[in-house]
Amino acid sequence: MPSTNDVFQKNIDDIALILIRKFGLRFKREEEKLNCPLNRWLDFRCRYVDPLPRKIALSNAFPKASLSPSAQRGLSSLLRKFNAGENVNPYQGRGLIIRNDTSGSKKHTRTDLLYADWNMLHFHLSDEIIPSGQFFSKPADYLAFCLVGGDIVAVVDVLPHPDRAGFANTDLFATLANSWPQYIAQYELNGLLAGNTFSSSDISQLREAGVTTFIEHDGKVYMGPGGGITSAGTSLRVGRSSDYLRDTVNMLANMVDDPHGQFQVHPVIKEISEPDFMLALDCRGLCVRENTSQTHFLIKRPVANQEPTRFEAMSDMLVPEWAIS
């Protein structure tokens, strides 16, 4: 008979697969060793911008006097949406849903390599209304390169839509470092001396080969703020998030198995000789369900302005509120 942890670990893959299908994510399972549903879901989850109001911080590349009128309107619209907490994900690249696939056969299409390396997302500056029934905006001639975290979006630059190597444009990193030196300082590799520098083309080719590079700026050496890329071409951030979730699920399984814990001593559960627990979704989110009694224990999400517990963080990472609304 499988252990509670074994059951729970399978459950989170099953839940991830439900969410993959709900959002129509590309998941072909072409690479046997990379066919984990949880990792595919987390790649999307990490890149999806939660819809909440954010303050805008502009880099020293602004103001941009050379933008076309349509790009300027698109930028103004995007910043207004960020500020109001509206959904900006339709303006991301199509890799978010239909082009990237952690299980795909092509290494360079398994994740957003710019985000995985430098923590930057890009948004199409389209000012056209998105037709009903269509998720993505029309591709635009200009992109906004942004870092999104907490209640702030940092707009690094707005540039013409580049070729593939342009997503490794070292000028983007330089603008980031010059505009927010305190942020980038945490990624400095002390004790390393700058040597031969990589060009944008070099960085792009190495990313696509599954190689993370250090980057030199102003005589200092930095690791990418995104965490890096694995040799399989997937995001290290996603791998760490997956490990964190699985470790937390193991902790939860141990709590459920505890004969003196809140689950086993529940007045309904304690009358059942062999309780049958699993992780499941209900209309509220992630829960522990005892199948015999159909009793659900909701795993709460984080409370605003409070440090989340480990289980709250797990709930929000696996099943954010927008995923079941």
C-alpha positions, 0 to 999 in steps of 0.5 A: 500500500502506498504511503501518504507521502507517495499518494500526495506526491502523485496528487500534486502531479495530477493537480498540475496536469489538471491546471495545464489542461485548463490553461491550454499549456503546451505539454507534449512529453517528448523528452521522457526525463522531462515529462513531469507535469509539476515542472511544466505547471511551475514554469508557467506559474513562475512566469505568470504575473499575478494580477495585483496593483503595482508601483512603476519604477522606470530605469535611467533609459527613460524617457524614450523620445524615439518611440512610435505613437502606437508604441507609446500608447501601448506602453502607457496602456501597459503601465496603467494595467500594472498600476491598476492590478489588471491582467497583463499576461496577454501581452507576454510572448506566446512562449508563456503558453503555446511555444515553450514546453519543459518536456519538449524535444528542442532544448532552446524552447523549454523555457523563457531563457531571458527570464530564467537567466536575468529575471526579465519578462517582455511585453508586447506594446500593442494598443489594439483591443484583444478580440473576444475569445483570444488570449494573446495581444497582437504581436507588436513592433516594440517590447517592454523589458520588465522585472516584476516582483512583489508590488513593484514592476521595474521597466528596464527598457523599451526596444524594437522587437529583437531577433533571438540574440537580442533577448541576450542584449547585454545593454539590458543588463547594463541598464538594469545594473546602472539603474538599480545598483543595490538590487544587482549588488546581491548577485555580484560574485566577489573575488572573481576578476572580469576576463573575456566578456561574452557578446550578446550572441555568445550568451544567446547561443550558450543559453540555448545549449543549456549553459549559464554564463556570468556577466561582466559589468563595470569591472565586476562579475555577476550571476544572472538574477533569474537563477540560471538555466540547467544543462537540459535547458530548463529554469533552475528557479523552477527546479528549486520551486519543485523541490521546495513543493515536494519537500513541503508536501512530505512535511504535510504527509507526516502531519497527516500521519501523526496519530495525535495531529489535527487530521487524525484527531478530527471528530469525524476522522477518528471514527474511521478505522483506515482513513484515506487521505489525498491532496485535491482541488475544490472550489476554494483551492488546495485541500487535504481530503479524507475520501471515506468521509468526504471531509476537506481541510483547506490549505490556506493561502498567504494573508496580505502583508504577513509572512506566509507559513510554509504551507501557505506558500505551497498553496499559493505556488501550486494553486494561486487564486487566479488559477481556479477563479 
